[in-house]
Amino acid sequence: MGSGFDYSVSSFLCSETHTVCFDDLDCNAIDEFFPSWNFQNHYQNPIFRNSRSDSWIEFPMLSEERLREMVEREGEYMPRDDYLGRLRSGDLDLGVRREAVDWILKKNYIVMEIVTFILEVGDKLWKPVSNQIGYLVHYKKNVENLNAEVETLEALRKDNRESVRAAEVNGEEIKADVRTWLERADAAIVEVERVNHDFKLNKRCLWGCFPNWISRYMLSKRAVKDKVTIGELQDKGKFERVSLQVRKPLEIESMISTGDFEAFESTQQAMNEVMRALRDDKVNIIGVYGMEGVGKTTMVEQVSVQARRDGLFDHVVKATVSQNINLRMIQGQIADMLAVKLEDESEAGRAGHLRERIMKGRRILIILDDLWGRIELTKIGVPSGRDLEACKSKIILTTRLETVCLAMESQAKVPLHTLSDQDSWTLFKKKAGNVVDWPDFHDVAWKVVKKCGGLPSALVVVARALGDKDLEEWKEAARQLEMSNPTKDMIARILGI
């Protein structure tokens, strides 16, 4: 055994995950069994060896007497004949004393207290060191893991942003923690972009020759820290609701009745013109004009429903202006349909609030019904000109006079004409019933239809009023209509309905 080393007794302890060397055990011998460990130049010091990490840590030397005392305590020995046999063989000059081998084989146990002591101390010393080394070893992997996590965060941020936008369109108030999360997510994603930028720069060599190990260490450590932050953001970013609970905007479909609507030739022609104008990017304001009772309001409401179905608009709001303008009432009607709470006392303050909501919403169709003259849209809170175009919204106004369309600077003007005699008879018969075809009633019914002047509203009102009346009442109604203009209100007064 000519290794030239001191021949005092040594101990050689092993477990499944650690190999521990005390005293002056010949490290060249260990290299013979585990060549990948490379113990050369370290044999003179006591060594703690971790077989998983391929690293070593020095320990204070224990005396031979102290080792003997520890080994002689009760414990359990785990035999390792695979290497003990080779230690004992004479054909290998391993530099380990025969006394050491005989001493180990004599003992039938190794005290677990020794192993426990070594492992506890080893863990405390090894973990901090291995963590720091890991930043360099796993430099590239840490950055790749960070990028994988940030992709998930970006998808979550996109979903939350869309939810916030939809809530804002509905006039809902966004929760404070949602806005805070979005700000933190933005900052985290920007930080990852910086890490990637620095990572690309660090691929270059220091002075053109060597990798910049300090920079790599710092960048890897930064990537690990950022990955933890992003994981926390992912956990906290799954919101059930992004806004406070508020009432939903009213839908135009729930506010109109389609029962009286008949798309006759003149009506269908006007509807087609309005729909073309709604699809025209150059048109922001559409004016629909026609005499009272011709069905402008009903037709425009039907157009708005069709436009919603075709995906031209997200919301439709409607306000009746009338001859005696009441700004607060008009503002209130629009606010109700947008689910906006107007707390401002002044008309100007309310208008500003409405305008802000409409500009946020985008793709809103605004119906201003029954205009009698020019009205300043800004006083209501409705955007105009380029602002209206910017939020992809449009206005349809209805009026009796074409001049009002001109005064409101309508890019498209659509007339709505009265019904033809045949269309008038078809509508009247549908509402009055088959009584109009009875021989005694037929001529009187025709007189009544003609006196309604092709106005759908007048035809519907009269037909419903006379449907179950006797012939004399029909004749009296015809006589009264001969002496009046066929407006809806006038007909109601004549017929007492």
C-alpha positions as CSV (number, residue, x, y, z in Angstrom):
1,M,0.0,0.0,0.0
2,G,2.6,2.5,-1.1
3,S,0.6,5.7,-1.4
4,G,2.9,7.6,0.9
5,F,0.1,8.9,3.1
6,D,-0.1,8.9,6.9
7,Y,-1.5,5.5,8.1
8,S,-3.8,6.5,10.9
9,V,-7.3,5.0,11.0
10,S,-9.8,6.6,8.7
11,S,-13.6,6.3,8.2
12,F,-15.5,6.0,5.0
13,L,-19.2,6.6,5.3
14,C,-21.8,6.4,2.5
15,S,-25.5,6.9,1.9
16,E,-27.6,6.9,-1.2
17,T,-27.1,10.6,-1.9
18,H,-23.9,11.6,-0.1
19,T,-20.4,10.3,0.3
20,V,-18.5,11.6,3.3
21,C,-14.8,11.5,3.8
22,F,-13.2,12.2,7.2
23,D,-9.6,12.6,8.2
24,D,-6.8,11.7,5.7
25,L,-8.6,9.1,3.6
26,D,-6.8,8.7,0.3
27,C,-8.8,10.7,-2.3
28,N,-6.9,9.0,-5.1
29,A,-8.6,5.8,-4.0
30,I,-12.0,7.4,-4.2
31,D,-11.2,8.6,-7.7
32,E,-10.5,5.0,-8.6
33,F,-14.1,4.1,-7.9
34,F,-15.7,7.3,-8.9
35,P,-13.5,8.9,-11.5
36,S,-16.1,11.5,-12.5
37,W,-15.7,13.1,-9.1
38,N,-12.1,14.3,-9.7
39,F,-10.9,14.4,-6.1
40,Q,-7.3,15.2,-7.2
41,N,-5.6,18.0,-5.2
42,H,-8.3,17.8,-2.4
43,Y,-7.2,14.6,-0.5
44,Q,-5.2,16.5,2.1
45,N,-8.5,18.1,3.5
46,P,-11.5,16.5,5.0
47,I,-14.2,16.4,2.3
48,F,-18.0,16.3,2.2
49,R,-19.1,14.9,-1.2
50,N,-22.6,15.4,-2.8
51,S,-23.0,12.8,-5.6
52,R,-26.0,14.6,-7.1
53,S,-24.4,18.0,-7.6
54,D,-20.8,16.9,-8.3
55,S,-19.4,19.3,-5.8
56,W,-17.5,19.2,-2.5
57,I,-17.4,21.0,0.8
58,E,-14.6,21.0,3.4
59,F,-15.3,20.1,7.1
60,P,-13.3,20.6,10.2
61,M,-11.1,17.5,10.9
62,L,-12.3,15.1,13.6
63,S,-9.8,13.2,15.8
64,E,-9.5,9.4,15.4
65,E,-10.6,9.0,19.1
66,R,-13.8,11.0,18.5
67,L,-14.6,8.9,15.4
68,R,-14.1,5.7,17.4
69,E,-16.5,7.0,20.1
70,M,-19.2,7.9,17.6
71,V,-18.9,4.7,15.6
72,E,-19.1,2.5,18.8
73,R,-22.6,3.9,19.6
74,E,-25.6,2.0,18.6
75,G,-26.6,2.3,14.9
76,E,-27.3,0.5,11.8
77,Y,-24.7,-0.5,9.2
78,M,-25.5,-0.5,5.5
79,P,-22.9,-2.8,3.8
80,R,-21.3,-1.7,0.6
81,D,-19.4,-4.8,-0.6
82,D,-19.1,-3.4,-4.1
83,Y,-16.3,-1.0,-3.1
84,L,-15.1,-2.7,0.2
85,G,-14.1,-5.8,-1.8
86,R,-12.0,-3.7,-4.1
87,L,-10.4,-1.8,-1.2
88,R,-9.4,-5.1,0.3
89,S,-8.0,-6.6,-2.9
90,G,-4.2,-6.7,-3.3
91,D,-4.1,-6.2,-7.1
92,L,-5.1,-2.5,-6.8
93,D,-2.6,0.0,-5.2
94,L,-5.3,2.2,-3.8
95,G,-3.3,3.8,-1.0
96,V,-5.7,2.9,1.7
97,R,-4.3,1.1,4.8
98,R,-5.2,-2.4,5.5
99,E,-5.9,-1.3,9.1
100,A,-8.7,1.0,7.8
101,V,-10.3,-1.7,5.8
102,D,-10.1,-4.3,8.5
103,W,-11.5,-1.8,11.0
104,I,-14.5,-1.0,8.8
105,L,-15.2,-4.7,8.2
106,K,-15.0,-5.5,11.9
107,K,-17.9,-3.2,12.6
108,N,-21.4,-4.3,11.7
109,Y,-23.0,-0.9,11.9
110,I,-22.4,2.8,11.2
111,V,-23.9,5.2,13.6
112,M,-26.8,7.1,12.0
113,E,-26.0,10.0,14.3
114,I,-22.8,10.6,12.2
115,V,-24.7,10.6,9.0
116,T,-27.5,12.9,10.4
117,F,-24.9,15.3,11.7
118,I,-23.1,15.4,8.4
119,L,-26.2,15.8,6.3
120,E,-27.6,18.6,8.5
121,V,-24.4,20.6,8.3
122,G,-24.0,19.7,4.7
123,D,-27.4,21.0,3.8
124,K,-26.9,24.3,5.6
125,L,-23.6,24.8,3.8
126,W,-24.5,23.3,0.4
127,K,-27.9,24.8,-0.4
128,P,-26.8,28.5,-0.4
129,V,-23.7,27.6,-2.5
130,S,-25.6,25.4,-4.9
131,N,-28.3,28.1,-5.4
132,Q,-25.7,30.7,-6.4
133,I,-23.9,28.2,-8.7
134,G,-27.3,27.3,-10.2
135,Y,-27.8,30.9,-11.5
136,L,-24.7,30.4,-13.7
137,V,-25.4,26.8,-14.6
138,H,-29.0,27.4,-15.6
139,Y,-28.5,30.9,-17.0
140,K,-30.2,30.2,-20.4
141,K,-32.9,27.9,-18.9
142,N,-34.0,30.5,-16.4
143,V,-34.5,33.1,-19.1
144,E,-36.4,30.6,-21.3
145,N,-38.7,29.7,-18.3
146,L,-39.4,33.4,-17.7
147,N,-40.4,33.8,-21.3
148,A,-42.8,30.8,-21.1
149,E,-44.5,32.3,-18.1
150,V,-44.8,35.8,-19.6
151,E,-46.7,34.4,-22.6
152,T,-49.4,33.2,-20.2
153,L,-49.4,36.6,-18.4
154,E,-49.8,38.4,-21.7
155,A,-52.8,36.3,-22.7
156,L,-54.4,36.9,-19.3
157,R,-53.7,40.7,-19.6
158,K,-55.4,40.7,-23.0
159,D,-58.5,39.0,-21.7
160,N,-58.7,41.4,-18.7
161,R,-58.2,44.4,-21.0
162,E,-61.0,43.3,-23.2
163,S,-63.3,42.8,-20.2
164,V,-62.4,46.3,-18.9
165,R,-63.1,47.8,-22.3
166,A,-66.5,46.1,-22.6
167,A,-67.4,47.2,-19.0
168,E,-66.4,50.8,-19.9
169,V,-68.5,50.7,-23.0
170,N,-71.4,49.8,-20.7
171,G,-70.6,52.7,-18.5
172,E,-69.5,50.5,-15.6
173,E,-67.0,51.5,-13.0
174,I,-63.8,49.4,-13.1
175,K,-62.6,48.0,-9.8
176,A,-59.5,49.5,-8.3
177,D,-57.7,46.2,-7.8
178,V,-58.3,45.4,-11.5
179,R,-56.6,48.7,-12.6
180,T,-53.8,48.0,-10.2
181,W,-53.3,44.5,-11.5
182,L,-53.2,45.8,-15.1
183,E,-50.5,48.4,-14.2
184,R,-48.4,45.7,-12.4
185,A,-48.8,43.3,-15.4
186,D,-47.7,46.1,-17.8
187,A,-44.6,46.8,-15.6
188,A,-43.8,43.1,-15.4
189,I,-44.0,42.5,-19.1
190,V,-41.8,45.6,-19.7
191,E,-39.2,44.1,-17.3
192,V,-39.2,40.8,-19.2
193,E,-38.6,42.7,-22.4
194,R,-35.5,44.3,-20.7
195,V,-34.3,40.9,-19.5
196,N,-34.5,39.6,-23.1
197,H,-32.7,42.6,-24.4
198,D,-29.9,42.2,-21.9
199,F,-29.8,38.4,-22.6
200,K,-29.1,39.1,-26.3
201,L,-26.4,41.6,-25.4
202,N,-24.8,39.1,-23.0
203,K,-24.4,36.5,-25.8
204,R,-21.4,38.5,-26.8
205,C,-18.1,37.9,-25.1
206,L,-16.3,40.1,-22.6
207,W,-13.6,42.0,-24.5
208,G,-14.4,39.8,-27.4
209,C,-12.9,36.7,-25.7
210,F,-14.7,35.5,-22.6
211,P,-18.3,35.3,-21.4
212,N,-19.3,38.0,-18.9
213,W,-20.0,35.7,-16.0
214,I,-20.9,38.4,-13.5
215,S,-23.5,39.8,-15.9
216,R,-24.9,36.3,-16.6
217,Y,-25.2,35.6,-12.9
218,M,-27.1,38.8,-12.2
219,L,-29.3,38.4,-15.3
220,S,-30.1,34.8,-14.3
221,K,-31.0,35.8,-10.8
222,R,-33.2,38.5,-12.1
223,A,-35.0,36.1,-14.4
224,V,-35.8,33.8,-11.5
225,K,-37.1,36.7,-9.4
226,D,-39.2,38.0,-12.3
227,K,-40.7,34.6,-12.8
228,V,-41.9,34.5,-9.3
229,T,-43.5,37.9,-9.7
230,I,-45.3,36.8,-12.9
231,G,-46.6,33.7,-11.2
232,E,-48.1,35.8,-8.5
233,L,-49.7,38.1,-11.1
234,Q,-51.2,35.0,-12.9
235,D,-52.8,33.8,-9.7
236,K,-54.2,37.2,-8.8
237,G,-55.4,38.1,-12.3
238,K,-58.3,35.7,-12.6
239,F,-61.2,38.1,-11.9
240,E,-64.8,37.0,-11.8
241,R,-65.9,40.6,-12.5
242,V,-63.7,43.6,-13.5
243,S,-66.3,46.2,-12.7
244,L,-68.7,47.1,-9.9
245,Q,-72.2,45.8,-10.3
246,V,-74.4,48.2,-12.3
247,R,-77.5,48.1,-14.4
248,K,-77.1,47.1,-18.0
249,P,-77.9,49.4,-20.9
250,L,-81.4,49.2,-22.3
251,E,-81.7,47.4,-25.7
252,I,-83.7,49.1,-28.4
253,E,-85.4,45.8,-29.2
254,S,-87.0,45.8,-25.8
255,M,-88.5,49.2,-26.3
256,I,-90.2,49.0,-29.7
257,S,-93.2,47.1,-31.0
258,T,-93.0,45.5,-34.4
259,G,-96.7,44.5,-34.5
260,D,-97.8,47.5,-36.5
261,F,-94.9,47.6,-38.9
262,E,-95.4,46.7,-42.5
263,A,-92.5,47.0,-44.9
264,F,-94.5,48.1,-48.0
265,E,-92.8,49.3,-51.1
266,S,-92.3,52.9,-50.1
267,T,-91.2,51.9,-46.6
268,Q,-88.8,49.3,-47.8
269,Q,-87.2,51.7,-50.3
270,A,-86.5,54.2,-47.5
271,M,-85.1,51.5,-45.3
272,N,-82.7,50.4,-47.9
273,E,-81.5,53.9,-48.4
274,V,-80.9,54.4,-44.7
275,M,-79.0,51.1,-44.4
276,R,-76.7,52.1,-47.3
277,A,-76.0,55.4,-45.5
278,L,-75.2,53.5,-42.3
279,R,-72.6,51.4,-44.1
280,D,-71.1,54.5,-45.8
281,D,-68.0,55.7,-43.8
282,K,-68.4,59.2,-45.2
283,V,-71.9,59.6,-43.7
284,N,-72.2,60.5,-40.0
285,I,-75.7,62.1,-39.9
286,I,-78.7,60.7,-41.7
287,G,-81.9,62.8,-42.0
288,V,-85.3,61.0,-42.5
289,Y,-88.1,63.3,-43.4
290,G,-91.8,62.9,-44.2
291,M,-95.2,64.2,-43.1
292,E,-96.7,63.4,-39.7
293,G,-98.0,59.9,-39.3
294,V,-96.0,58.5,-42.3
295,G,-94.2,56.1,-40.0
296,K,-90.7,57.7,-39.7
297,T,-90.2,56.7,-36.1
298,T,-91.3,53.1,-36.7
299,M,-89.2,52.7,-39.8
300,V,-86.1,54.1,-38.1
301,E,-86.5,51.8,-35.1
302,Q,-86.8,48.8,-37.5
303,V,-83.6,50.0,-39.3
304,S,-81.8,50.2,-35.9
305,V,-82.7,46.6,-35.1
306,Q,-81.5,45.4,-38.5
307,A,-78.3,47.4,-38.1
308,R,-77.7,45.7,-34.7
309,R,-78.3,42.3,-36.2
310,D,-75.9,43.0,-39.0
311,G,-73.2,44.0,-36.5
312,L,-72.9,47.6,-37.6
313,F,-73.4,49.0,-34.0
314,D,-72.9,47.8,-30.5
315,H,-75.6,50.0,-29.0
316,V,-78.6,52.0,-30.1
317,V,-80.0,54.9,-28.1
318,K,-83.1,57.0,-28.9
319,A,-84.4,60.3,-27.6
320,T,-87.5,62.3,-28.6
321,V,-86.7,65.9,-29.1
322,S,-90.2,67.4,-30.0
323,Q,-91.1,71.0,-30.7
324,N,-90.6,72.3,-27.1
325,I,-87.0,71.3,-26.5
326,N,-86.2,70.0,-22.9
327,L,-82.4,69.4,-22.8
328,R,-82.5,67.6,-19.4
329,M,-85.2,65.2,-20.6
330,I,-83.3,64.5,-23.8
331,Q,-80.1,63.9,-21.8
332,G,-82.0,61.7,-19.4
333,Q,-83.4,59.5,-22.2
334,I,-79.9,58.9,-23.7
335,A,-78.4,58.3,-20.3
336,D,-81.0,55.7,-19.4
337,M,-80.3,53.7,-22.5
338,L,-76.5,53.9,-21.9
339,A,-76.9,53.0,-18.2
340,V,-75.2,56.3,-17.3
341,K,-76.0,58.0,-14.0
342,L,-76.0,61.7,-14.5
343,E,-75.3,63.4,-11.1
344,D,-74.4,66.8,-12.5
345,E,-76.8,69.6,-11.8
346,S,-76.0,71.7,-14.8
347,E,-77.0,70.9,-18.4
348,A,-73.4,71.5,-19.5
349,G,-72.0,69.1,-16.8
350,R,-74.5,66.4,-17.9
351,A,-73.6,67.0,-21.5
352,G,-69.9,66.5,-20.8
353,H,-70.6,63.3,-18.9
354,L,-72.7,61.9,-21.8
355,R,-70.2,62.9,-24.4
356,E,-67.4,61.2,-22.5
357,R,-69.4,58.0,-22.3
358,I,-70.3,58.0,-26.0
359,M,-66.7,58.7,-27.0
360,K,-65.6,55.7,-24.9
361,G,-68.3,53.4,-26.2
362,R,-67.7,53.4,-30.0
363,R,-70.2,52.2,-32.6
364,I,-73.3,53.8,-31.1
365,L,-76.3,54.6,-33.2
366,I,-78.1,57.7,-31.9
367,I,-81.7,58.3,-32.9
368,L,-83.0,61.9,-32.4
369,D,-86.7,61.7,-33.1
370,D,-89.1,64.5,-34.1
371,L,-86.8,67.4,-34.6
372,W,-88.6,70.7,-35.5
373,G,-85.5,72.8,-36.1
374,R,-81.7,72.8,-35.6
375,I,-80.4,71.7,-32.2
376,E,-76.8,72.0,-31.0
377,L,-75.6,68.4,-30.4
378,T,-72.9,69.6,-28.0
379,K,-75.6,71.0,-25.7
380,I,-77.1,67.5,-25.5
381,G,-73.8,65.7,-25.0
382,V,-73.7,64.1,-28.5
383,P,-70.4,64.2,-30.4
384,S,-70.4,65.6,-33.9
385,G,-68.1,65.9,-36.9
386,R,-64.7,64.3,-36.5
387,D,-65.5,63.2,-32.9
388,L,-68.5,61.3,-34.1
389,E,-66.4,59.7,-36.8
390,A,-63.6,58.9,-34.4
391,C,-65.9,56.8,-32.2
392,K,-67.5,55.1,-35.2
393,S,-70.9,56.3,-34.2
394,K,-73.7,57.8,-36.3
395,I,-76.9,59.8,-35.9
396,I,-80.3,59.3,-37.5
397,L,-82.7,62.2,-37.1
398,T,-86.4,62.2,-38.0
399,T,-88.3,65.4,-39.0
400,R,-91.3,66.5,-40.9
401,L,-89.2,69.0,-42.9
402,E,-86.4,68.5,-45.3
403,T,-85.0,71.9,-44.3
404,V,-84.3,70.6,-40.8
405,C,-82.1,67.9,-42.4
406,L,-80.2,70.6,-44.1
407,A,-79.9,72.7,-40.9
408,M,-78.5,69.6,-39.1
409,E,-75.9,69.1,-41.9
410,S,-77.1,65.7,-42.8
411,Q,-74.8,64.0,-45.3
412,A,-77.7,61.7,-46.4
413,K,-81.4,62.8,-46.7
414,V,-84.0,60.0,-47.0
415,P,-87.7,60.9,-47.8
416,L,-90.4,58.6,-46.5
417,H,-93.5,58.7,-48.7
418,T,-97.1,57.8,-48.0
419,L,-98.4,54.4,-48.9
420,S,-100.0,53.7,-52.3
421,D,-103.8,53.1,-52.4
422,Q,-103.3,49.3,-52.7
423,D,-100.8,49.2,-49.8
424,S,-103.1,51.3,-47.7
425,W,-106.0,49.0,-48.4
426,T,-103.9,45.9,-47.5
427,L,-102.8,47.4,-44.2
428,F,-106.4,48.7,-43.4
429,K,-107.9,45.3,-44.1
430,K,-105.4,43.5,-42.0
431,K,-106.2,45.7,-39.0
432,A,-110.0,46.0,-39.5
433,G,-110.7,42.4,-40.5
434,N,-112.8,40.9,-43.3
435,V,-115.7,43.2,-42.6
436,V,-114.3,45.6,-45.2
437,D,-115.1,43.0,-47.9
438,W,-118.8,42.8,-47.0
439,P,-120.9,44.3,-49.7
440,D,-122.5,46.9,-47.5
441,F,-119.2,48.0,-45.9
442,H,-116.9,47.8,-48.9
443,D,-117.5,51.3,-50.5
444,V,-117.6,53.0,-47.1
445,A,-114.3,51.3,-46.1
446,W,-112.7,52.5,-49.3
447,K,-113.7,56.1,-48.5
448,V,-112.2,55.8,-45.1
449,V,-109.0,54.4,-46.4
450,K,-108.6,57.2,-49.0
451,K,-109.2,59.8,-46.3
452,C,-106.3,58.4,-44.3
453,G,-104.1,59.7,-47.0
454,G,-101.7,56.7,-47.1
455,L,-100.5,57.4,-43.6
456,P,-99.8,54.1,-41.8
457,S,-100.5,55.4,-38.3
458,A,-103.9,56.8,-39.4
459,L,-104.9,53.6,-41.2
460,V,-104.0,51.5,-38.1
461,V,-105.9,53.7,-35.7
462,V,-109.1,54.0,-37.8
463,A,-109.1,50.3,-38.7
464,R,-108.9,49.2,-35.1
465,A,-111.5,51.7,-34.0
466,L,-114.1,50.6,-36.6
467,G,-113.4,46.9,-36.9
468,D,-116.3,45.9,-34.6
469,K,-118.7,48.8,-35.3
470,D,-122.0,48.7,-37.3
471,L,-122.5,50.3,-40.7
472,E,-123.9,53.5,-39.4
473,E,-120.8,54.2,-37.3
474,W,-118.7,53.5,-40.3
475,K,-120.6,56.1,-42.3
476,E,-120.3,58.7,-39.6
477,A,-116.6,58.1,-39.4
478,A,-116.3,58.6,-43.1
479,R,-118.3,61.8,-42.9
480,Q,-116.1,63.2,-40.1
481,L,-112.9,62.3,-42.0
482,E,-114.2,64.2,-45.0
483,M,-114.0,67.4,-43.0
484,S,-110.6,66.9,-41.4
485,N,-106.9,66.5,-42.1
486,P,-105.8,62.9,-41.6
487,T,-103.5,63.2,-38.6
488,K,-103.3,60.6,-35.9
489,D,-104.4,63.0,-33.1
490,M,-107.2,64.4,-35.2
491,I,-108.5,60.9,-36.0
492,A,-108.4,59.9,-32.4
493,R,-110.5,63.0,-31.4
494,I,-113.0,62.4,-34.2
495,L,-113.5,58.7,-33.3
496,G,-113.5,59.4,-29.6
497,I,-110.6,57.1,-28.9
